[in-house]
């Protein structure tokens, strides 16, 4: 997450908020194919101003 903030700052964004969403067990079971999918994927919302 810090790398994403760094990139956004570098291109001129400020007041950056990143809100991560938890990967649900249902989603992980559906798409994880037995892997520990929660360690590799995620989603979230980014709010920033330029």
Residue pairs with C-beta under 8 A, 6 or more apart in sequence:
1 18
1 20
4 18
4 46
5 16
5 18
8 16
8 46
8 48
9 16
12 50
13 48
13 49
13 50
14 48
14 49
14 50
15 47
15 48
15 49
16 46
16 47
16 48
17 46
17 47
17 48
18 44
18 45
18 46
19 44
19 45
19 46
19 47
20 42
20 43
20 44
21 42
21 43
21 44
21 45
23 37
23 38
23 41
23 42
23 43
28 37
28 38
31 37
31 41
32 38
